[in-house]
Amino acid sequence: MPIPKPHYSVSWIYLMLAVVLEAAGTIYMKLSDGFTKVVPSVLMLIFYGISFIFLNLAIKKLDVSVAYSIFSGLGIALVTIGGIFFFKDPLTVFRITAISLIIIGVVILNFTGVSH
């Protein structure tokens, strides 16, 4: 059965799911310890795979440049925050500034380049 073409608003849900799953995949990449731990390694591959399925569905309706920029930017922000909370990465002024700039960029892209 073919997957129905998503409505515009559903595409944003697909994109947000893709972002969260990609960030989870990256967290599990760290937990896999260079593919030496089986369960985190398998979960990493599953999260990445499902993430790209949702990204593919999202770009059916969204501009690919906007969708991928948001996917990448929010993914970086989420992974940075995850690193701070889960792996005790240092929280520095530089990281706070960088995450803020990413979020500002995503907001600007959201208002300037979205197709309907």
DSSP file with accessible surface (Angstrom, degrees, kcal/mol):
  #  RESIDUE AA STRUCTURE BP1 BP2  ACC     N-H-->O    O-->H-N    N-H-->O    O-->H-N    TCO  KAPPA ALPHA  PHI   PSI    X-CA   Y-CA   Z-CA
    1    1 A M              0   0  228      0, 0.0     2,-0.0     0, 0.0     0, 0.0   0.000 360.0 360.0 360.0 126.1    0.0    0.0    0.0
    2    2 A P        -     0   0  117      0, 0.0     3,-0.0     0, 0.0     0, 0.0  -0.339 360.0-109.9 -69.4 148.4    1.5    3.3   -1.0
    3    3 A I        -     0   0  101      1,-0.1     0, 0.0    -2,-0.0     0, 0.0  -0.639  39.3-115.3 -75.8 127.7    2.2    5.9    1.7
    4    4 A P        -     0   0  103      0, 0.0    -1,-0.1     0, 0.0     0, 0.0  -0.318  32.7 -99.8 -65.1 147.1   -0.2    8.8    1.2
    5    5 A K        -     0   0  139      1,-0.1    52,-0.0    55,-0.0     2,-0.0  -0.506  47.6-116.7 -66.5 129.5    1.3   12.2    0.3
    6    6 A P        -     0   0    7      0, 0.0     2,-0.1     0, 0.0    -1,-0.1  -0.313  17.7-119.2 -73.0 150.0    1.4   14.3    3.5
    7    7 A H     >  -     0   0  140      1,-0.1     4,-1.9    -2,-0.0     3,-0.2  -0.465  37.1-101.5 -74.5 161.8   -0.5   17.5    4.1
    8    8 A Y  H  > S+     0   0   58      1,-0.2     4,-1.0     2,-0.2     3,-0.2   0.910 121.6  46.9 -55.1 -48.5    1.7   20.5    4.7
    9    9 A S  H  > S+     0   0   82      1,-0.2     4,-1.3     2,-0.2     3,-0.3   0.864 108.8  55.2 -67.5 -32.3    1.2   20.5    8.5
   10   10 A V  H  > S+     0   0   42      1,-0.2     4,-2.7     2,-0.2    -1,-0.2   0.867  99.6  62.8 -66.7 -31.9    1.9   16.8    8.7
   11   11 A S  H  X S+     0   0    0     -4,-1.9     4,-2.4     1,-0.2    -1,-0.2   0.865 100.2  52.1 -61.1 -36.7    5.2   17.5    7.0
   12   12 A W  H  X S+     0   0   49     -4,-1.0     4,-2.4    -3,-0.3    -1,-0.2   0.883 108.7  50.3 -67.6 -36.5    6.2   19.6   10.0
   13   13 A I  H  X S+     0   0  102     -4,-1.3     4,-2.6     2,-0.2    -2,-0.2   0.937 110.5  49.9 -65.1 -44.5    5.4   16.8   12.3
   14   14 A Y  H  X S+     0   0   47     -4,-2.7     4,-2.4     1,-0.2    -2,-0.2   0.914 110.7  50.4 -58.1 -43.1    7.4   14.4   10.2
   15   15 A L  H  X S+     0   0    0     -4,-2.4     4,-2.3     2,-0.2    -2,-0.2   0.925 110.3  48.2 -64.0 -43.5   10.3   16.8   10.3
   16   16 A M  H  X S+     0   0   74     -4,-2.4     4,-2.4     1,-0.2     5,-0.2   0.906 111.6  50.4 -66.0 -38.1   10.2   17.2   14.1
   17   17 A L  H  X S+     0   0   72     -4,-2.6     4,-2.7     1,-0.2     5,-0.2   0.917 109.5  51.8 -63.2 -40.8   10.1   13.4   14.4
   18   18 A A  H  X S+     0   0    0     -4,-2.4     4,-2.3    -5,-0.2    -2,-0.2   0.912 110.1  49.0 -60.9 -42.6   13.1   13.1   12.1
   19   19 A V  H  X S+     0   0    3     -4,-2.3     4,-2.4     2,-0.2    -2,-0.2   0.943 113.2  45.4 -62.4 -49.5   15.0   15.7   14.2
   20   20 A V  H  X S+     0   0   86     -4,-2.4     4,-2.5     1,-0.2    -2,-0.2   0.924 114.7  47.8 -64.1 -42.1   14.3   13.9   17.5
   21   21 A L  H  X S+     0   0   29     -4,-2.7     4,-2.6     2,-0.2    -1,-0.2   0.887 110.9  51.3 -68.5 -36.2   15.1   10.5   16.1
   22   22 A E  H  X S+     0   0   33     -4,-2.3     4,-2.1    -5,-0.2    -1,-0.2   0.922 110.6  48.7 -65.3 -42.0   18.4   11.7   14.6
   23   23 A A  H  X S+     0   0   10     -4,-2.4     4,-2.4     2,-0.2    -2,-0.2   0.919 111.1  50.2 -64.0 -41.8   19.4   13.2   17.9
   24   24 A A  H  X S+     0   0   26     -4,-2.5     4,-2.6     1,-0.2    -2,-0.2   0.914 108.7  53.1 -61.8 -41.1   18.5    9.9   19.6
   25   25 A G  H  X S+     0   0    0     -4,-2.6     4,-1.6     1,-0.2    -1,-0.2   0.899 109.1  48.8 -60.2 -39.4   20.6    8.1   17.1
   26   26 A T  H  X S+     0   0   31     -4,-2.1     4,-1.8     2,-0.2    -1,-0.2   0.902 109.6  51.3 -69.5 -39.0   23.6   10.3   17.8
   27   27 A I  H  X S+     0   0   24     -4,-2.4     4,-2.1     1,-0.2    -2,-0.2   0.935 111.7  47.8 -61.5 -43.2   23.2    9.9   21.5
   28   28 A Y  H  X S+     0   0   74     -4,-2.6     4,-1.7     1,-0.2    -1,-0.2   0.796 103.4  62.4 -70.2 -24.8   23.2    6.1   21.0
   29   29 A M  H  <>S+     0   0   86     -4,-1.6     5,-0.6     2,-0.2     4,-0.5   0.943 106.7  44.6 -61.2 -44.6   26.2    6.4   18.7
   30   30 A K  H ><5S+     0   0  133     -4,-1.8     3,-1.3     1,-0.2    -2,-0.2   0.923 113.3  50.4 -62.7 -44.5   28.1    7.7   21.7
   31   31 A L  H 3<5S+     0   0   69     -4,-2.1    -1,-0.2     1,-0.2    -2,-0.2   0.745  97.7  68.3 -67.2 -23.2   26.7    5.0   23.9
   32   32 A S  T 3X>S-     0   0    2     -4,-1.7     5,-1.9     8,-0.3     4,-1.3   0.674  95.0-142.9 -71.4 -15.2   27.7    2.3   21.4
   33   33 A D  T X45S-     0   0   99     -3,-1.3     3,-0.6    -4,-0.5    -3,-0.1   0.945  73.6 -36.9  53.2  55.0   31.4    3.0   22.2
   34   34 A G  T 34<S-     0   0   63     -5,-0.6    -1,-0.2     1,-0.2    -4,-0.1   0.877 113.9 -57.0  68.6  37.6   32.6    2.6   18.7
   35   35 A F  T 345S+     0   0  135     -6,-0.3    -1,-0.2     2,-0.1    -2,-0.2   0.660 110.5 119.1  65.2  21.3   30.2   -0.2   17.9
   36   36 A T  T <<5 +     0   0   97     -4,-1.3     2,-0.5    -3,-0.6    -3,-0.2   0.639  63.2  63.7 -88.8 -13.8   31.6   -2.3   20.8
   37   37 A K  S  ><S-     0   0  110     -5,-1.9     4,-1.7     1,-0.2     5,-0.2  -0.956  72.5-156.6-113.8 120.8   28.2   -2.4   22.5
   38   38 A V  H  > S+     0   0  111     -2,-0.5     4,-2.8     2,-0.2     5,-0.2   0.925  84.4  49.0 -66.2 -51.9   25.5   -4.3   20.5
   39   39 A V  H  > S+     0   0  102      1,-0.2     4,-2.8     2,-0.2     5,-0.2   0.950 114.6  43.6 -61.7 -50.2   22.3   -2.9   21.8
   40   40 A P  H  > S+     0   0   24      0, 0.0     4,-2.5     0, 0.0    -8,-0.3   0.892 113.9  53.3 -62.0 -33.4   23.2    0.8   21.6
   41   41 A S  H  X S+     0   0   10     -4,-1.7     4,-2.0     2,-0.2    -2,-0.2   0.929 111.4  44.3 -65.2 -44.3   24.7    0.1   18.1
   42   42 A V  H  X S+     0   0   72     -4,-2.8     4,-2.4     2,-0.2    -1,-0.2   0.925 113.5  50.6 -66.4 -43.4   21.5   -1.5   16.9
   43   43 A L  H  X S+     0   0   53     -4,-2.8     4,-3.1    -5,-0.2     5,-0.3   0.903 107.4  55.0 -62.4 -38.4   19.4    1.3   18.4
   44   44 A M  H  X S+     0   0    7     -4,-2.5     4,-2.6    -5,-0.2     5,-0.2   0.950 109.9  45.7 -58.0 -49.2   21.6    3.9   16.7
   45   45 A L  H  X S+     0   0  107     -4,-2.0     4,-2.5     1,-0.2    -1,-0.2   0.899 113.9  49.3 -63.4 -39.4   21.0    2.3   13.3
   46   46 A I  H  X S+     0   0   81     -4,-2.4     4,-2.8     2,-0.2     5,-0.3   0.946 112.2  47.2 -65.5 -48.4   17.3    2.0   13.9
   47   47 A F  H  X S+     0   0   49     -4,-3.1     4,-2.3     1,-0.2    -2,-0.2   0.920 114.4  47.0 -61.5 -43.3   16.9    5.6   15.1
   48   48 A Y  H  X S+     0   0   48     -4,-2.6     4,-2.3    -5,-0.3    -1,-0.2   0.927 112.6  50.1 -63.3 -43.7   18.9    6.9   12.1
   49   49 A G  H  X S+     0   0   39     -4,-2.5     4,-1.6    -5,-0.2    -2,-0.2   0.945 114.0  43.0 -60.6 -48.6   17.0    4.8    9.6
   50   50 A I  H  X S+     0   0   65     -4,-2.8     4,-2.4     1,-0.2     5,-0.2   0.888 110.5  58.4 -66.3 -35.6   13.6    5.9   10.9
   51   51 A S  H  X S+     0   0    0     -4,-2.3     4,-2.5    -5,-0.3    -1,-0.2   0.932 106.9  46.3 -58.6 -46.5   14.8    9.5   11.1
   52   52 A F  H  X S+     0   0  105     -4,-2.3     4,-2.3     2,-0.2    -1,-0.2   0.823 108.1  56.9 -71.0 -27.2   15.6    9.5    7.4
   53   53 A I  H  X S+     0   0   98     -4,-1.6     4,-2.1    -5,-0.2    -1,-0.2   0.957 110.8  43.8 -63.1 -47.7   12.3    7.9    6.5
   54   54 A F  H  X S+     0   0   48     -4,-2.4     4,-2.4     2,-0.2    -2,-0.2   0.891 112.2  52.6 -66.3 -37.2   10.5   10.8    8.3
   55   55 A L  H  X S+     0   0   13     -4,-2.5     4,-2.2     2,-0.2    -1,-0.2   0.929 108.4  51.5 -62.8 -41.4   12.9   13.4    6.7
   56   56 A N  H  < S+     0   0  101     -4,-2.3     4,-0.4     1,-0.2    -2,-0.2   0.916 111.1  47.2 -60.8 -43.2   12.0   11.9    3.3
   57   57 A L  H >< S+     0   0   18     -4,-2.1     3,-1.0     1,-0.2     4,-0.4   0.887 110.0  54.4 -65.6 -37.3    8.3   12.2    4.0
   58   58 A A  H >X S+     0   0    0     -4,-2.4     4,-2.0     1,-0.2     3,-1.4   0.895 102.0  56.1 -64.7 -40.7    8.8   15.8    5.2
   59   59 A I  T 3< S+     0   0   62     -4,-2.2    -1,-0.2     1,-0.3    -2,-0.2   0.525  85.0  82.0 -78.7   1.7   10.5   17.0    2.1
   60   60 A K  T <4 S+     0   0   89     -3,-1.0    -1,-0.3    -4,-0.4    -2,-0.2   0.861 115.6  13.4 -64.8 -33.3    7.6   15.9   -0.1
   61   61 A K  T <4 S+     0   0   72     -3,-1.4     2,-0.3    -4,-0.4    -2,-0.2   0.644 119.2  72.4-114.0 -26.3    5.9   19.1    0.9
   62   62 A L  S  < S-     0   0    8     -4,-2.0     2,-0.1     1,-0.1    52,-0.1  -0.676  92.2 -96.7 -94.4 150.8    8.6   21.3    2.5
   63   63 A D     >  -     0   0   61     -2,-0.3     4,-3.1    50,-0.2     5,-0.2  -0.441  31.7-134.8 -60.1 133.0   11.5   22.9    0.6
   64   64 A V  H  > S+     0   0   94      1,-0.2     4,-2.8     2,-0.2     5,-0.3   0.880 102.9  53.8 -62.6 -36.6   14.5   20.6    0.9
   65   65 A S  H  > S+     0   0   78      2,-0.2     4,-1.7     1,-0.2    -1,-0.2   0.921 114.2  40.8 -65.5 -41.5   16.8   23.5    1.8
   66   66 A V  H  > S+     0   0    5     47,-0.2     4,-2.5     2,-0.2     5,-0.2   0.945 116.6  48.8 -70.7 -46.6   14.6   24.7    4.6
   67   67 A A  H  X S+     0   0    0     -4,-3.1     4,-2.9     1,-0.2    -2,-0.2   0.928 114.4  44.7 -61.7 -44.7   13.8   21.2    5.9
   68   68 A Y  H  X S+     0   0  119     -4,-2.8     4,-2.9    -5,-0.2     5,-0.3   0.880 111.8  52.5 -71.6 -34.1   17.4   20.0    5.9
   69   69 A S  H  X S+     0   0   53     -4,-1.7     4,-2.9    -5,-0.3     5,-0.3   0.927 113.8  43.4 -63.6 -43.8   18.7   23.2    7.5
   70   70 A I  H  X S+     0   0    3     -4,-2.5     4,-2.7     2,-0.2     5,-0.5   0.934 113.7  51.9 -66.5 -43.7   16.1   22.8   10.3
   71   71 A F  H  X S+     0   0    6     -4,-2.9     4,-1.6    -5,-0.2    -2,-0.2   0.940 116.6  39.6 -56.6 -49.0   16.9   19.1   10.5
   72   72 A S  H  X S+     0   0   39     -4,-2.9     4,-2.5     2,-0.2    -2,-0.2   0.941 118.1  46.5 -68.7 -48.6   20.6   19.8   10.8
   73   73 A G  H  X S+     0   0   12     -4,-2.9     4,-2.2    -5,-0.3    -2,-0.2   0.938 116.7  41.3 -63.5 -49.7   20.4   22.9   13.1
   74   74 A L  H  X S+     0   0   41     -4,-2.7     4,-3.0    -5,-0.3     5,-0.2   0.867 113.1  56.0 -67.9 -33.6   17.9   21.5   15.6
   75   75 A G  H  X S+     0   0    2     -4,-1.6     4,-2.7    -5,-0.5     5,-0.2   0.932 108.0  47.9 -61.6 -44.0   19.7   18.2   15.5
   76   76 A I  H  X S+     0   0   94     -4,-2.5     4,-2.5     2,-0.2    -2,-0.2   0.930 113.0  48.6 -60.9 -45.0   22.9   19.9   16.5
   77   77 A A  H  X S+     0   0    5     -4,-2.2     4,-2.5     1,-0.2    -2,-0.2   0.936 113.1  46.5 -62.4 -45.3   21.2   21.8   19.3
   78   78 A L  H  X S+     0   0   71     -4,-3.0     4,-3.0     1,-0.2    -1,-0.2   0.908 113.0  48.7 -65.0 -41.2   19.5   18.7   20.7
   79   79 A V  H  X S+     0   0   37     -4,-2.7     4,-2.9    -5,-0.2    -1,-0.2   0.905 110.8  51.2 -67.2 -38.2   22.7   16.7   20.6
   80   80 A T  H  X S+     0   0   34     -4,-2.5     4,-2.0    -5,-0.2    -2,-0.2   0.946 113.2  44.8 -62.0 -45.8   24.6   19.5   22.3
   81   81 A I  H  X S+     0   0   66     -4,-2.5     4,-2.4     1,-0.2     5,-0.2   0.921 113.3  51.1 -64.0 -42.3   21.9   19.7   25.0
   82   82 A G  H  X>S+     0   0    8     -4,-3.0     4,-3.4     1,-0.2     5,-0.6   0.901 108.1  52.6 -61.5 -39.3   21.9   15.9   25.3
   83   83 A G  H  X5S+     0   0    3     -4,-2.9     6,-2.4     1,-0.2     4,-1.2   0.887 109.5  49.4 -63.2 -37.9   25.7   15.8   25.6
   84   84 A I  H  X5S+     0   0   27     -4,-2.0     4,-0.5     4,-0.2    -2,-0.2   0.933 120.6  34.5 -66.2 -44.9   25.5   18.3   28.4
   85   85 A F  H  <5S+     0   0  140     -4,-2.4    -2,-0.2    -5,-0.1    -3,-0.2   0.912 128.9  30.6 -79.9 -43.0   22.8   16.4   30.3
   86   86 A F  H  <5S+     0   0  144     -4,-3.4    -3,-0.2    -5,-0.2    -2,-0.1   0.802 132.5  26.9 -89.4 -31.3   23.8   12.7   29.6
   87   87 A F  H  <<S-     0   0   55     -4,-1.2    -3,-0.2    -5,-0.6    -2,-0.1   0.292  99.6-118.4-118.0   7.8   27.5   12.9   29.2
   88   88 A K     <  +     0   0  168     -4,-0.5    -4,-0.2    -6,-0.2    -3,-0.1   0.814  45.5 176.2  59.0  32.1   28.4   15.9   31.3
   89   89 A D        -     0   0   62     -6,-2.4    -1,-0.2    -9,-0.1    -2,-0.1  -0.439  42.8 -92.8 -59.7 144.7   29.8   17.9   28.4
   90   90 A P        -     0   0   80      0, 0.0     2,-0.8     0, 0.0    -1,-0.1  -0.349  29.3-136.7 -67.4 139.4   30.8   21.3   29.7
   91   91 A L        +     0   0  109     -7,-0.1     2,-0.3    -3,-0.1   -10,-0.0  -0.880  36.7 172.9 -95.2 109.3   28.2   24.1   29.4
   92   92 A T     >  -     0   0   56     -2,-0.8     4,-2.4     1,-0.1     5,-0.2  -0.751  48.3-112.4-116.2 164.2   30.1   27.1   28.2
   93   93 A V  H  > S+     0   0  117     -2,-0.3     4,-2.8     1,-0.2     5,-0.2   0.892 119.2  56.8 -59.7 -38.4   29.2   30.6   27.1
   94   94 A F  H  > S+     0   0  164      1,-0.2     4,-2.7     2,-0.2    -1,-0.2   0.927 108.1  45.7 -60.6 -45.2   30.4   29.6   23.6
   95   95 A R  H  > S+     0   0   77      2,-0.2     4,-2.7     1,-0.2     5,-0.2   0.906 112.6  50.1 -66.8 -41.5   28.0   26.6   23.5
   96   96 A I  H  X S+     0   0   84     -4,-2.4     4,-2.4     2,-0.2    -2,-0.2   0.935 113.3  46.9 -61.4 -43.7   25.0   28.6   24.8
   97   97 A T  H  X S+     0   0   67     -4,-2.8     4,-2.5    -5,-0.2    -2,-0.2   0.928 112.4  49.6 -63.0 -45.4   25.8   31.3   22.1
   98   98 A A  H  X S+     0   0   35     -4,-2.7     4,-2.3     2,-0.2    -2,-0.2   0.928 111.9  47.0 -62.3 -45.5   26.1   28.7   19.4
   99   99 A I  H  X S+     0   0   21     -4,-2.7     4,-2.5     1,-0.2    -1,-0.2   0.921 111.9  51.8 -62.8 -41.2   22.8   27.0   20.3
  100  100 A S  H  X S+     0   0   56     -4,-2.4     4,-2.6    -5,-0.2    -2,-0.2   0.916 109.4  49.3 -61.4 -43.1   21.1   30.3   20.4
  101  101 A L  H  X S+     0   0  110     -4,-2.5     4,-2.6     2,-0.2    -1,-0.2   0.890 110.2  51.3 -64.9 -38.1   22.4   31.3   17.0
  102  102 A I  H  X S+     0   0   41     -4,-2.3     4,-2.5     2,-0.2    -2,-0.2   0.944 111.5  47.1 -61.9 -47.4   21.2   27.9   15.6
  103  103 A I  H  X S+     0   0   78     -4,-2.5     4,-2.5     1,-0.2    -2,-0.2   0.924 111.8  50.5 -62.7 -42.2   17.8   28.5   17.0
  104  104 A I  H  X S+     0   0   94     -4,-2.6     4,-2.6     1,-0.2    -1,-0.2   0.932 110.8  50.2 -61.0 -43.7   17.6   32.0   15.7
  105  105 A G  H  X S+     0   0   29     -4,-2.6     4,-2.6     1,-0.2    -2,-0.2   0.905 109.5  50.2 -61.3 -41.3   18.7   30.7   12.2
  106  106 A V  H  X S+     0   0   20     -4,-2.5     4,-2.3     2,-0.2    -1,-0.2   0.922 110.4  50.0 -63.9 -42.6   16.0   28.1   12.3
  107  107 A V  H  X S+     0   0   67     -4,-2.5     4,-1.4     2,-0.2    -2,-0.2   0.939 111.1  49.0 -62.0 -44.6   13.3   30.7   13.2
  108  108 A I  H  X S+     0   0   95     -4,-2.6     4,-1.2     1,-0.2     3,-0.5   0.934 111.3  49.4 -62.1 -43.9   14.5   32.9   10.4
  109  109 A L  H  X S+     0   0   50     -4,-2.6     4,-2.0     1,-0.2     3,-0.5   0.893 105.9  58.2 -61.2 -37.8   14.4   30.1    7.9
  110  110 A N  H  < S+     0   0   70     -4,-2.3     4,-0.3     1,-0.2    -1,-0.2   0.845 112.4  39.7 -61.4 -32.2   10.9   29.2    9.1
  111  111 A F  H  < S+     0   0  166     -4,-1.4    -1,-0.2    -3,-0.5    -2,-0.2   0.610 121.1  40.3 -93.9 -11.9    9.7   32.7    8.2
  112  112 A T  H  < S+     0   0  101     -4,-1.2    -2,-0.2    -3,-0.5    -3,-0.2   0.741 117.8  26.9-111.5 -27.1   11.5   33.2    4.9
  113  113 A G  S  < S+     0   0   23     -4,-2.0     2,-0.4    -5,-0.2   -47,-0.2   0.162  74.9 127.6-131.2  25.2   11.6   30.1    2.8
  114  114 A V        -     0   0   30     -4,-0.3     2,-0.3    -5,-0.1   -52,-0.1  -0.697  40.9-152.0 -93.1 130.7    8.7   27.8    3.4
  115  115 A S              0   0   40     -2,-0.4   -52,-0.1   -54,-0.1    -2,-0.1  -0.662 360.0 360.0 -93.9 157.0    6.5   26.6    0.6
  116  116 A H              0   0  176     -2,-0.3   -54,-0.0   -54,-0.1    -1,-0.0  -0.774 360.0 360.0-111.1 360.0    2.9   25.7    1.0
